[in-house]
Amino acid sequence: MSIAVELTQGRFYLPELGISLGLWQGSFRTINRLWLRWFTQDGELILSLEEQVLQKATLAKQEGRQEGERSLVLRLLNRRVGSLPQPLQDQIEQLPLEALEELGEALLDFAEMDDLVQWLQEYRH
């Protein structure tokens, strides 16, 4: 006796659970191979608890690094061009990490507040 199984995008969908079971190529516990994994109804990989913890730790580390970079750049700018008006400070606080790193290098050439304003305008465009 054989049972016909319908695969959607190469995955076995379980409508009662709203998830599917399928193959995933990647690294899990430092082993890179083809794995049998659970997926959401939208086809997104459902992370294991271990992967969720690692993902959160990585995100927290990145956020901490960005906050440290932001704080350092703001302190250096205050020393280099004087006290920053709140609107400029707000713009700097919205910059992604890569832009903060670029600003950290560029501020070494700043002589006045206008240099910062020009850098921010060029960054936005």
Secondary structure, 3 states (H helix, E strand, C coil): CCCCCCEECCEEEECCCCEEEEEEEEEECCEEEEEEEEEECCCCECCCHHHHHHHHHHHHHHHHHHHHHHHHHHHHHHHHHCCCCHHHHHHHHCCCHHHHHHHHHHHHHCCCHHHHHHHHHHHHC
